[in-house]
């Protein structure tokens, strides 16, 4: 009887041991399975992030290229518009000369004629003389005490004393500075010392700014035809 009890208890102990071992093995397998699933999920996430990064990297150069192409196109269009504007301006200027019939004459000669047409004392001239006077030359060339011109000037005069004269400098904006200089100076022998200096300095200080009109084209042509440039 005692022997059978021992055998029975031995069998029960072995069965419990077997069940315990089976439980431990199942737990380990479950943990291993969960760990494997977690690693697989992490790997998939990393793969997706890598693909997104690759796509972003590919898209950026395309975006940059499109921006550069747009900037180049805009620059080209702007340059083209400027070129067309310049060409249009030049064409308009040439057309203006042709319309007024003065295309055959230089702008300098047209200016001289316009100035005389507006300011010349006598319009019935035999010839219109043009003289260029450099800065530093005396206002009265016959007097050593005379003040000197501070800038280059132009003197217009007829062939006779009664025709008078116009002495001026151009400003390049359609206006001129007129110097009130006589065509012929009286003798300075009877003048006190320093009077001529004072007189010529006052002429320089009191120039008059005048806007030059376009004038009559036919009269301008007539003056240019009798113009003599020295």
Helices and strands as residue ranges (DSSP letters): H 2-100, H 107-119, E 128-133, E 153-157, G 161-163, E 165-170, E 175-179, H 195-205, E 208-211, H 217-225, E 227-229
